[in-house]
Amino acid sequence: MLPVSLTVDPAYRVGPVRRRTFGSFVEHLGRCVYTGIHDPEHPTADEDGFRKDVIELTRDLGISSVRYPGGNFVSGYRWEDAIGPVAERPSRLDLAWHSTEPNHVGVDEFMRWTERSGTEPMMAVNLGTRGVQEALDLLEYCNVESGTYWSDLRRAHGTDKPHDIRMWCLGNEMDGPWQIGHKTAHEYGRLAAEAARAMRMVDPDLELVVCGSSASSMPTFGEWERTVLTETYEHVDYISAHAYYWEEDGDLASFLASAVDMDHFIESVVATADAVRAAKKLSKRIHISFDEWNVWYQHRAESKPPSGTDWPVAPVLLEDRYNVADAVVVGNLLISLLRHTDRVHAASLAQLVNVIAPIMTEPGGRSWRQTTFHPFQQASTLAVGDVLQVVIDAPTYGTAKFGDVPVLDAVATRDPETGETVLFVVNRSTTDDVALDVDLRALPGLRVLDATSLSNPDHTWSATADDDHSVAPRENATAEVRDGRLVAQLPPVSWNVVRLGS
């Protein structure tokens, strides 16, 4: 076994656990909305056609906030198409995913879904084909109580109280040439600044997210952030980060170390934002909304949209089937987000249902949990209080993409009111167990309340509708506290959670 030592000390506080770290994303893409959250013919469908089984799974997953309606989709979206009587709504071509959008679900329906699922909405505005006025109209429709054209129209549609959406994304991935309305950093920065300034005239307490780079591999990465923030710094609260980690293409060792790249991405964006802050001589800090992240096998056939004259409604798109190794990487990415809680104030797992998602559904039929459901659910449920930086002394292993990386990664959280401390750990080794030894002398009196590991001798095992439970977090009976030290044996390619209390 590989020996690894950790030190957990409440003095190594990074910042509070932020509930918005455990957000997700619902885009009008593939089957995320239609036959995903919305399926009027389903046996569990409510009066709006929303699947109650998916709502229950969303609650179980512990989702805090949901970004909507895109994504690439939003850059060609006319939100007015999806309000009022459903039978009167027009269908439109969705150029982002070469599909047809029937507009059966729009802002009012989505807001009712967030209420039933216990989630906070995070609304994106179209700054691709549209601009300041359309963003203001949507804000007025959503947040003004009454007495204006758009607010009274909302009331006429059956929603008397304002939706009161707090968090707004100013467009999506505007650095990407694939994006409808793609702009240079200067063009986008000026538009976003004007939209933000005008939106704050309606509601000065909004929380606004400006578009950062859609990947750290973009040739404009860094300079995009600098230019956009130079234009918008005084008017926004967050800059977005998007990253997808793919794929196990025969290099499992590098894939398991994907969080190294997320760490670098976050730290680079923080450095750039702080450089703009220094140049502007401001005290305000810009934080990160990591509002798209996941494992995504982009080169698989299911990630290729339709083409030609085929414009289907809700085609099967991006429906990756995740295995055990994918779940371990997702867990490690959560560790990265948590340990940067001082600057990452929100995050959205992309996406929630069917589309690179932890939840899968059959149209009119069953729903089930993918392997990636479990680390997210455990982190969202158990991470409470403060995030603690864990000191790691571990052997390294070589990777083709990231060089030598520690064989183990970890973060801890501690509830200062109860003293309950939770350790989240991944073993990246593809072959060896880890003999874990954790120094808990700064936290006397703790004992193991429960300990689980998610692993399988076959790391390619994937869940199905018939079996989503035979590989899931299981009790790790090796975990125990002896003389102020936690010891445990962690299997290779594993996600592990140890909950400690008095």
KOLSELO-965001 format. One line per 4 residues: their letters; for each residue x, y, z of C-alpha. Coordinates in steps of 0.05 Angstrom, whole numbers, plus 5000, padded with zeros to 4 digits. Layout:
<vokes>
A) X,Y,Z | ... .
</vokes>
This chain:
<vokes>
MLPV) 5000,5000,5000 | 5021,5072,4987 | 5031,5111,5052 | 4998,5180,5054 .
SLTV) 4996,5228,5113 | 4947,5285,5121 | 4940,5340,5173 | 4872,5371,5189 .
DPAY) 4872,5433,5232 | 4814,5483,5242 | 4866,5539,5238 | 4875,5524,5163 .
RVGP) 4808,5555,5146 | 4799,5574,5072 | 4729,5604,5078 | 4657,5583,5087 .
VRRR) 4623,5526,5050 | 4580,5562,4999 | 4514,5528,4981 | 4518,5556,4911 .
TFGS) 4579,5511,4899 | 4528,5455,4890 | 4489,5485,4833 | 4471,5454,4766 .
FVEH) 4449,5474,4697 | 4387,5463,4655 | 4395,5483,4582 | 4346,5473,4524 .
LGRC) 4394,5421,4495 | 4377,5350,4475 | 4332,5317,4527 | 4351,5360,4587 .
VYTG) 4284,5397,4587 | 4237,5356,4543 | 4231,5284,4570 | 4282,5305,4623 .
IHDP) 4251,5353,4673 | 4188,5361,4631 | 4147,5301,4605 | 4072,5313,4607 .
EHPT) 4057,5241,4589 | 4097,5213,4646 | 4058,5177,4702 | 4089,5224,4754 .
ADED) 4078,5289,4714 | 4048,5347,4754 | 4000,5399,4728 | 4056,5434,4689 .
GFRK) 4082,5370,4659 | 4143,5365,4704 | 4167,5296,4725 | 4160,5288,4800 .
DVIE) 4210,5231,4799 | 4263,5279,4772 | 4244,5332,4822 | 4255,5281,4878 .
LTRD) 4323,5261,4849 | 4342,5334,4844 | 4325,5344,4917 | 4364,5281,4935 .
LGIS) 4424,5305,4895 | 4425,5368,4937 | 4423,5419,4881 | 4425,5490,4907 .
SVRY) 4418,5533,4845 | 4402,5521,4771 | 4429,5561,4713 | 4378,5570,4656 .
PGGN) 4363,5570,4596 | 4435,5563,4569 | 4488,5554,4550 | 4498,5562,4476 .
FVSG) 4422,5560,4468 | 4413,5628,4502 | 4453,5666,4449 | 4396,5657,4399 .
YRWE) 4338,5655,4448 | 4277,5700,4446 | 4249,5692,4516 | 4182,5724,4496 .
DAIG) 4167,5663,4453 | 4158,5621,4516 | 4108,5661,4557 | 4033,5662,4555 .
PVAE) 3987,5606,4531 | 4028,5546,4510 | 3984,5532,4449 | 4000,5601,4421 .
RPSR) 4075,5597,4428 | 4117,5593,4364 | 4167,5539,4349 | 4236,5565,4330 .
LDLA) 4300,5537,4300 | 4354,5528,4353 | 4418,5541,4315 | 4463,5524,4373 .
WHST) 4443,5450,4373 | 4410,5444,4304 | 4343,5428,4336 | 4272,5455,4339 .
EPNH) 4251,5491,4403 | 4175,5484,4415 | 4177,5534,4474 | 4131,5492,4517 .
VGVD) 4175,5509,4577 | 4193,5581,4589 | 4211,5628,4646 | 4145,5621,4685 .
EFMR) 4144,5545,4681 | 4218,5541,4699 | 4207,5585,4759 | 4151,5540,4784 .
WTER) 4199,5481,4774 | 4252,5514,4817 | 4202,5525,4872 | 4181,5452,4871 .
SGTE) 4253,5427,4868 | 4276,5474,4923 | 4329,5507,4879 | 4350,5579,4866 .
PMMA) 4344,5604,4794 | 4404,5633,4758 | 4380,5667,4694 | 4421,5680,4632 .
VNLG) 4406,5736,4582 | 4419,5735,4508 | 4477,5781,4490 | 4491,5743,4425 .
TRGV) 4435,5763,4378 | 4403,5813,4426 | 4424,5866,4474 | 4410,5915,4530 .
QEAL) 4336,5927,4517 | 4317,5854,4514 | 4355,5840,4579 | 4317,5897,4612 .
DLLE) 4251,5871,4587 | 4264,5802,4616 | 4287,5833,4682 | 4223,5875,4685 .
YCNV) 4180,5814,4670 | 4214,5775,4725 | 4229,5824,4781 | 4182,5884,4778 .
ESGT) 4120,5876,4820 | 4068,5911,4777 | 4048,5974,4740 | 4091,5965,4678 .
YWSD) 4079,5931,4611 | 4122,5869,4624 | 4105,5861,4698 | 4031,5867,4684 .
LRRA) 4038,5816,4628 | 4069,5767,4677 | 4011,5778,4724 | 3962,5767,4666 .
HGTD) 3997,5701,4654 | 3980,5680,4725 | 4041,5699,4766 | 4023,5757,4812 .
KPHD) 4087,5759,4853 | 4154,5777,4821 | 4201,5719,4809 | 4255,5760,4844 .
IRMW) 4314,5727,4809 | 4379,5750,4842 | 4434,5721,4799 | 4440,5737,4725 .
CLGN) 4491,5715,4672 | 4508,5767,4620 | 4509,5721,4560 | 4546,5656,4550 .
EMDG) 4616,5638,4524 | 4620,5699,4480 | 4694,5684,4467 | 4675,5622,4428 .
PWQI) 4673,5624,4351 | 4617,5572,4356 | 4574,5621,4394 | 4518,5658,4357 .
GHKT) 4537,5731,4361 | 4610,5715,4379 | 4647,5779,4397 | 4717,5803,4411 .
AHEY) 4734,5815,4484 | 4727,5891,4475 | 4661,5886,4439 | 4632,5839,4491 .
GRLA) 4660,5878,4549 | 4628,5942,4527 | 4560,5908,4515 | 4563,5872,4582 .
AEAA) 4581,5936,4619 | 4522,5973,4588 | 4474,5915,4602 | 4498,5911,4674 .
RAMR) 4493,5986,4685 | 4422,5988,4658 | 4399,5926,4696 | 4424,5957,4761 .
MVDP) 4381,6018,4747 | 4321,5971,4753 | 4349,5931,4812 | 4415,5954,4843 .
DLEL) 4422,5891,4886 | 4427,5841,4828 | 4487,5794,4827 | 4516,5796,4757 .
VVCG) 4562,5746,4723 | 4605,5768,4664 | 4631,5717,4614 | 4701,5692,4624 .
SSAS) 4737,5644,4577 | 4699,5582,4558 | 4762,5540,4569 | 4833,5552,4593 .
SMPT) 4856,5524,4527 | 4826,5582,4488 | 4879,5622,4452 | 4850,5686,4483 .
FGEW) 4849,5658,4554 | 4876,5709,4604 | 4875,5767,4557 | 4800,5758,4548 .
ERTV) 4790,5762,4624 | 4835,5823,4629 | 4799,5861,4574 | 4729,5843,4595 .
LTET) 4741,5859,4668 | 4774,5925,4650 | 4708,5944,4617 | 4660,5914,4669 .
YEHV) 4696,5910,4737 | 4656,5964,4772 | 4589,5936,4748 | 4593,5861,4760 .
DYIS) 4604,5813,4817 | 4630,5749,4785 | 4668,5725,4724 | 4648,5657,4696 .
AHAY) 4694,5598,4685 | 4676,5538,4642 | 4715,5473,4639 | 4700,5402,4615 .
YWEE) 4749,5346,4631 | 4752,5291,4580 | 4766,5237,4568 | 4795,5171,4589 .
DGDL) 4826,5158,4521 | 4875,5105,4544 | 4910,5152,4592 | 4873,5137,4656 .
ASFL) 4930,5166,4699 | 4923,5236,4668 | 4847,5233,4669 | 4847,5219,4743 .
ASAV) 4890,5281,4754 | 4842,5328,4718 | 4832,5371,4780 | 4904,5395,4772 .
DMDH) 4880,5432,4711 | 4819,5460,4747 | 4864,5486,4802 | 4908,5521,4751 .
FIES) 4847,5550,4715 | 4818,5579,4779 | 4884,5607,4803 | 4898,5639,4736 .
VVAT) 4830,5673,4733 | 4838,5698,4804 | 4907,5726,4788 | 4880,5763,4726 .
ADAV) 4820,5791,4763 | 4864,5816,4820 | 4912,5847,4770 | 4854,5888,4741 .
RAAK) 4833,5906,4811 | 4903,5932,4826 | 4907,5971,4761 | 4840,6004,4776 .
KLSK) 4860,6016,4849 | 4795,5987,4875 | 4780,5950,4940 | 4724,5907,4911 .
RIHI) 4742,5836,4891 | 4712,5798,4833 | 4697,5725,4848 | 4686,5665,4803 .
SFDE) 4622,5632,4782 | 4646,5565,4755 | 4579,5556,4721 | 4596,5499,4673 .
WNVW) 4639,5440,4694 | 4637,5365,4686 | 4668,5305,4651 | 4647,5306,4578 .
YQHR) 4666,5257,4523 | 4661,5308,4467 | 4687,5262,4412 | 4634,5209,4420 .
AESK) 4578,5203,4369 | 4525,5225,4419 | 4559,5294,4423 | 4548,5309,4349 .
PPSG) 4484,5349,4335 | 4438,5335,4276 | 4453,5367,4209 | 4423,5385,4143 .
TDWP) 4347,5388,4140 | 4339,5348,4205 | 4315,5396,4260 | 4285,5349,4312 .
VAPV) 4254,5368,4379 | 4295,5343,4438 | 4343,5296,4401 | 4388,5249,4439 .
LLED) 4450,5292,4450 | 4510,5289,4497 | 4481,5230,4535 | 4546,5205,4564 .
RYNV) 4543,5143,4607 | 4590,5153,4665 | 4633,5100,4697 | 4668,5094,4764 .
ADAV) 4731,5131,4741 | 4687,5189,4717 | 4655,5192,4786 | 4723,5195,4819 .
VVGN) 4743,5253,4774 | 4678,5290,4788 | 4692,5280,4863 | 4762,5308,4854 .
LLIS) 4735,5369,4816 | 4688,5382,4875 | 4749,5379,4921 | 4782,5432,4877 .
LLRH) 4720,5477,4879 | 4715,5471,4955 | 4787,5486,4969 | 4780,5550,4928 .
TDRV) 4718,5572,4965 | 4751,5638,4982 | 4744,5658,4908 | 4696,5608,4877 .
HAAS) 4629,5632,4903 | 4583,5593,4857 | 4588,5533,4810 | 4541,5494,4764 .
LAQL) 4549,5421,4746 | 4532,5418,4672 | 4480,5390,4664 | 4425,5362,4709 .
VNVI) 4386,5311,4668 | 4405,5267,4608 | 4456,5316,4579 | 4524,5298,4609 .
APIM) 4483,5290,4673 | 4480,5253,4739 | 4406,5238,4727 | 4380,5198,4668 .
TEPG) 4309,5186,4645 | 4270,5145,4595 | 4215,5183,4558 | 4152,5165,4596 .
GRSW) 4191,5114,4636 | 4244,5103,4688 | 4296,5149,4718 | 4362,5130,4750 .
RQTT) 4426,5155,4781 | 4492,5155,4744 | 4557,5141,4781 | 4572,5216,4783 .
FHPF) 4509,5227,4824 | 4541,5199,4887 | 4602,5243,4899 | 4560,5305,4885 .
QQAS) 4504,5283,4931 | 4553,5267,4988 | 4591,5332,4982 | 4528,5374,4977 .
TLAV) 4496,5339,5037 | 4557,5334,5083 | 4599,5396,5068 | 4577,5445,5122 .
GDVL) 4610,5502,5158 | 4682,5519,5141 | 4727,5491,5087 | 4795,5470,5115 .
QVVI) 4858,5465,5074 | 4887,5396,5083 | 4963,5388,5086 | 4981,5328,5043 .
DAPT) 5045,5287,5045 | 5037,5235,4990 | 5079,5200,4938 | 5071,5223,4867 .
YGTA) 5058,5188,4802 | 5074,5208,4731 | 5023,5233,4681 | 5031,5250,4608 .
KFGD) 4990,5314,4614 | 5007,5343,4682 | 5074,5314,4701 | 5083,5285,4771 .
VPVL) 5021,5294,4815 | 5004,5270,4885 | 4971,5201,4887 | 4918,5228,4934 .
DAVA) 4878,5293,4938 | 4833,5316,4995 | 4796,5372,5028 | 4759,5377,5094 .
TRDP) 4699,5415,5121 | 4682,5429,5194 | 4617,5453,5225 | 4640,5501,5280 .
ETGE) 4574,5493,5317 | 4575,5418,5324 | 4649,5403,5312 | 4630,5352,5259 .
TVLF) 4687,5345,5209 | 4683,5312,5141 | 4742,5290,5099 | 4733,5282,5024 .
VVNR) 4789,5242,4992 | 4806,5212,4924 | 4857,5158,4911 | 4883,5170,4841 .
STTD) 4926,5108,4838 | 4904,5059,4784 | 4936,5000,4819 | 4950,5010,4893 .
DVAL) 4911,5018,4957 | 4929,5079,5000 | 4946,5071,5074 | 4917,5136,5100 .
DVDL) 4943,5167,5164 | 4909,5233,5185 | 4935,5276,5242 | 4874,5300,5281 .
RALP) 4910,5325,5344 | 4883,5395,5332 | 4812,5365,5335 | 4812,5323,5398 .
GLRV) 4756,5276,5417 | 4734,5258,5346 | 4712,5189,5326 | 4689,5159,5260 .
LDAT) 4614,5168,5252 | 4614,5136,5184 | 4662,5123,5126 | 4647,5104,5054 .
SLSN) 4685,5088,4990 | 4660,5089,4919 | 4703,5041,4877 | 4701,4978,4836 .
PDHT) 4754,4930,4810 | 4727,4948,4741 | 4732,5024,4738 | 4692,5023,4673 .
WSAT) 4628,4999,4707 | 4568,5044,4689 | 4499,5048,4718 | 4436,5032,4678 .
ADDD) 4362,5037,4689 | 4364,4964,4710 | 4423,4972,4758 | 4442,5039,4788 .
HSVA) 4457,5012,4857 | 4505,4953,4856 | 4564,5002,4853 | 4553,5060,4900 .
PREN) 4586,5087,4963 | 4595,5029,5012 | 4618,5027,5084 | 4694,5028,5092 .
ATAE) 4704,4988,5156 | 4779,5002,5158 | 4769,5074,5181 | 4781,5086,5255 .
VRDG) 4812,5138,5302 | 4871,5116,5344 | 4906,5163,5392 | 4885,5225,5354 .
RLVA) 4900,5197,5286 | 4851,5172,5233 | 4874,5111,5195 | 4839,5079,5135 .
QLPP) 4853,5038,5074 | 4830,5069,5009 | 4822,5026,4945 | 4851,5048,4878 .
VSWN) 4810,5095,4834 | 4764,5113,4891 | 4723,5169,4921 | 4722,5167,4997 .
VVRL) 4684,5205,5051 | 4698,5201,5126 | 4651,5236,5174 | 4680,5250,5243 .
GS) 4646,5274,5306 | 4647,5269,5382 .
</vokes>
